[in-house]
Amino acid sequence: MNLRSPLLPAVLTVTALCLAACESSFDARLSADPIDNLQRVTLPLEGLAVQTSDGQSRSLRLDDPVDVDLLLFDLDNPYLLIANAELAEGSYRSVQLLVDADGAELQRLDGGLFPIDLAASTPFADVAFSVDEDSSVAIDLALDLRLSLSQRTDDRYRLAPVLRAVPAGDGAEVRGVVGGGLLNDASCALGAAVYLFEGLDVEPDERDGAGVEPVATAAVRNDPFNAVPAYRLGVLAEGPYTLALTCDGELEDGLDVADPEINFIARYNLELLRTEQRVFNLPP
């Protein structure tokens, strides 16, 4: 593993971006949606790019890339990527995660170590916020690793980030248990997963670069407190969604259009409100 810089100085170097006299500050916290079959996903993070409402891009870069194992940082324990950074006054509409193309790697549960190549283009994630002279602004980010990573045929992986962003404190969350009647197929012991799509009555599909694309996914896992199958999704903007369940979730391979087709066995409409902590159980 490349240990170019420990985690703590990341906060300190970004803090140095803010002039002593500035009164506004900008923070960003990053969590990762977990992925099965991996024990480590290390990305050299460089910071963020932000896009103004009129389309101008501005970068908030760390002094040096910081190697971060994203599997250590989840919804309950996000990574402080940007702290007390100075950001020009104005209105902003989106953010982009900046990743160094050199040194990204992952380790599978079987011990195999593989390099990660960065996709040629990294999209911006929509999030609206404003900065003025005296403001203190923070945003929450979530990177869906199941949708972002795809395995290539040459024993390498590719990262095409699927990032969500909301103003800190505004994000919604949905979680629930999955009824045994939906999981009676033996394949669901390995591949049960939920997919979330923007809009109601969406016909679900895996991420394949065409048509409707999921905005978030989560494996169905046994809840550690009551040992029943459950799921959890967070860092979600308010609005209407379609939630779909599949038993083929282990087949998800990011933007690899050659991966086997994922079939969905149930779908549900739901509306999420700002800051809502929604319990949405999938019936048997």
C-alpha positions in Angstrom: 0.0 0.0 0.0 1.3 3.4 -0.9 1.7 5.4 2.3 2.5 8.8 0.9 0.6 10.7 3.6 -1.2 9.7 6.8 -4.8 10.6 7.3 -4.6 13.3 9.9 -2.5 15.8 7.9 -5.2 15.8 5.2 -7.3 18.0 7.5 -4.4 20.2 8.4 -3.3 20.8 4.8 -6.7 21.8 3.7 -7.1 24.1 6.7 -4.0 25.9 5.4 -6.0 26.9 2.3 -8.0 29.4 4.4 -6.3 32.8 4.9 -6.1 33.9 8.5 -8.5 36.7 7.9 -11.3 34.7 6.2 -14.6 34.3 8.1 -16.3 31.7 5.9 -15.4 28.0 5.9 -16.3 24.9 3.8 -16.2 21.3 5.0 -16.9 18.0 3.2 -17.3 14.6 4.7 -17.1 11.4 2.6 -18.6 8.0 3.3 -18.6 4.8 1.2 -21.4 2.5 0.4 -19.8 -0.9 1.3 -19.1 -3.7 -1.2 -18.9 -7.4 -0.6 -15.9 -9.6 -1.3 -13.4 -6.8 -0.7 -11.4 -6.1 2.4 -9.7 -2.8 1.3 -10.3 -0.1 -1.3 -7.6 2.5 -1.1 -7.9 5.7 -3.2 -5.3 8.6 -3.2 -7.7 11.4 -2.6 -6.7 14.9 -3.8 -9.8 16.9 -2.7 -12.8 18.3 -4.4 -13.8 20.4 -7.4 -16.9 22.5 -7.1 -18.9 24.0 -9.9 -20.6 27.4 -9.6 -24.2 28.0 -10.7 -22.9 29.5 -14.0 -20.7 26.5 -14.7 -17.2 27.7 -13.5 -15.1 25.1 -11.8 -12.9 25.7 -8.7 -10.6 23.2 -7.0 -10.0 22.5 -3.3 -6.9 20.4 -3.4 -4.9 18.9 -0.6 -1.2 19.7 -0.6 -0.5 16.0 -1.3 -2.8 13.1 -2.1 -3.9 11.1 0.9 -4.3 7.3 0.7 -7.7 6.5 2.2 -9.2 3.0 2.7 -12.8 3.8 2.0 -14.1 0.7 3.6 -13.2 2.2 7.0 -15.6 5.1 6.5 -19.4 4.5 6.3 -22.5 6.5 7.1 -21.8 6.4 10.8 -18.2 7.2 10.5 -17.5 9.5 7.5 -14.0 10.7 6.5 -13.3 14.4 6.9 -12.0 15.2 3.4 -12.1 19.0 3.5 -12.0 21.1 6.7 -12.2 24.9 7.1 -11.4 25.6 3.5 -11.8 29.0 2.0 -14.4 29.1 -0.9 -15.3 32.2 -2.8 -18.7 33.7 -2.3 -21.4 32.6 -4.6 -23.9 29.9 -5.5 -22.8 26.4 -6.3 -24.5 23.5 -8.0 -22.3 20.4 -8.0 -19.1 18.8 -6.7 -16.6 16.3 -8.1 -14.3 13.9 -6.2 -10.6 14.4 -7.2 -8.7 11.2 -7.2 -5.0 10.7 -8.1 -4.7 8.3 -11.0 -1.5 6.8 -9.5 -1.6 4.3 -6.6 -5.3 3.4 -6.3 -5.7 -0.3 -5.4 -8.0 -2.8 -3.8 -7.6 -6.1 -1.9 -10.1 -8.9 -2.2 -11.1 -11.2 0.6 -9.2 -14.0 -1.0 -6.0 -11.8 -0.6 -5.6 -10.8 -4.2 -4.2 -7.2 -4.7 -5.3 -5.3 -7.8 -4.6 -1.8 -9.2 -7.5 0.5 -9.9 -7.5 2.7 -13.1 -9.5 5.9 -13.0 -12.1 6.4 -15.7 -11.4 9.1 -18.3 -14.1 11.4 -17.1 -15.5 11.8 -13.6 -19.0 13.3 -13.4 -20.1 16.0 -11.0 -22.7 15.2 -8.3 -25.6 17.7 -8.0 -25.8 19.6 -4.7 -27.0 23.2 -4.3 -25.4 25.5 -1.7 -24.4 29.1 -1.3 -21.3 30.7 0.3 -21.3 34.3 1.7 -18.7 36.2 3.7 -19.8 34.9 7.1 -21.1 31.5 6.2 -20.0 28.1 7.4 -21.0 25.5 4.8 -20.7 21.7 5.0 -21.7 18.9 2.6 -22.0 15.1 3.0 -20.8 12.9 0.2 -21.3 9.2 -0.4 -19.4 7.0 -3.0 -21.3 3.9 -4.1 -18.5 1.4 -4.6 -20.7 -1.3 -6.0 -21.7 1.0 -8.9 -18.3 2.7 -9.2 -16.0 -0.3 -9.5 -15.8 -2.7 -12.5 -13.4 -5.6 -13.0 -11.4 -5.6 -16.2 -10.2 -8.7 -18.0 -6.5 -7.9 -17.4 -6.7 -8.3 -13.6 -7.2 -4.6 -13.1 -10.2 -2.7 -11.9 -11.7 0.6 -13.1 -13.2 3.4 -11.0 -16.0 5.5 -12.6 -17.3 7.3 -9.4 -21.0 7.3 -8.6 -21.1 10.1 -6.0 -24.1 11.5 -4.1 -24.0 14.8 -2.3 -26.3 16.7 0.1 -25.9 19.7 2.3 -24.8 18.5 5.8 -27.8 17.8 7.9 -30.3 17.8 5.0 -29.7 14.2 3.9 -32.4 11.5 4.1 -32.0 7.9 4.9 -34.0 4.8 4.2 -33.6 1.4 5.9 -35.6 -1.7 6.5 -35.8 -5.4 6.8 -36.5 -7.7 3.8 -39.2 -10.3 4.3 -38.2 -14.0 4.0 -40.8 -14.6 1.4 -38.8 -12.4 -1.0 -35.6 -14.2 -0.3 -36.7 -17.8 -0.7 -34.4 -18.4 -3.7 -31.1 -19.9 -2.8 -29.2 -17.3 -4.9 -30.5 -14.6 -2.5 -28.1 -15.9 0.1 -25.3 -14.4 -1.9 -26.7 -11.7 -4.1 -29.7 -9.9 -2.5 -29.4 -6.2 -2.9 -31.6 -3.1 -3.2 -31.2 -0.4 -5.9 -32.6 3.1 -5.7 -33.7 5.2 -8.7 -34.9 8.8 -8.9 -38.5 9.1 -9.8 -41.6 6.9 -9.3 -42.5 3.8 -11.2 -39.1 3.5 -12.7 -38.3 0.2 -14.6 -35.1 -0.8 -12.7 -31.8 -1.6 -14.5 -28.2 -2.2 -13.5 -25.6 0.5 -14.2 -24.7 0.0 -17.9 -24.3 3.4 -19.3 -27.7 3.4 -21.0 -31.2 4.3 -20.0 -32.1 4.7 -16.4 -29.2 4.4 -13.9 -29.4 3.7 -10.2 -28.3 6.5 -7.8 -27.5 4.2 -4.9 -27.3 0.5 -4.0 -26.9 -1.6 -0.9 -26.4 -5.3 -0.2 -29.0 -7.0 1.9 -27.2 -8.2 5.0 -28.2 -9.7 8.4 -28.7 -6.9 10.9 -26.1 -7.3 13.6 -28.7 -6.6 16.4 -31.6 -8.9 15.4 -30.0 -11.2 12.7 -32.7 -10.5 10.1 -32.0 -9.5 6.5 -31.9 -5.7 6.2 -30.6 -2.9 4.0 -29.6 0.8 4.6 -29.1 3.8 2.2 -28.2 7.3 3.2 -26.9 10.7 2.0 -30.1 11.0 -0.1 -31.7 14.2 -1.4 -35.4 14.6 -0.8 -37.8 13.5 -3.6 -39.6 10.6 -5.2 -37.8 7.3 -5.6 -38.2 3.7 -6.9 -36.7 1.1 -4.7 -36.0 -2.3 -6.3 -34.9 -5.7 -5.0 -32.7 -8.2 -6.8 -31.2 -11.6 -6.0 -28.5 -11.0 -8.6 -26.7 -8.2 -6.9 -23.3 -10.0 -7.0 -23.4 -9.6 -10.8 -23.2 -5.8 -10.6 -20.0 -4.7 -12.3 -20.2 -1.0 -12.6 -20.0 0.2 -16.2 -19.0 -3.1 -17.7 -21.8 -3.6 -20.3 -20.7 -7.2 -20.8 -21.7 -8.3 -17.2 -24.7 -10.6 -16.9 -28.1 -9.0 -16.8 -29.5 -8.3 -13.4 -33.1 -9.3 -12.8 -35.3 -7.5 -10.2 -38.0 -9.4 -8.3 -39.9 -6.5 -6.7 -40.1 -2.7 -6.8 -41.7 0.0 -4.6 -42.4 3.7 -4.7 -41.4 6.0 -1.9 -41.1 9.7 -1.2 -38.3 10.9 1.1 -38.3 14.2 2.9 -35.3 16.4 3.9 -33.6 14.9 7.0 -36.1 12.0 7.1 -34.9 8.8 8.8 -37.4 6.4 7.0 -38.1 2.8 7.9 -39.3 1.1 4.8 -39.6 -2.7 5.3 -40.0 -4.9 2.2 -43.0 -7.2 2.8 -42.9 -11.0 2.4 
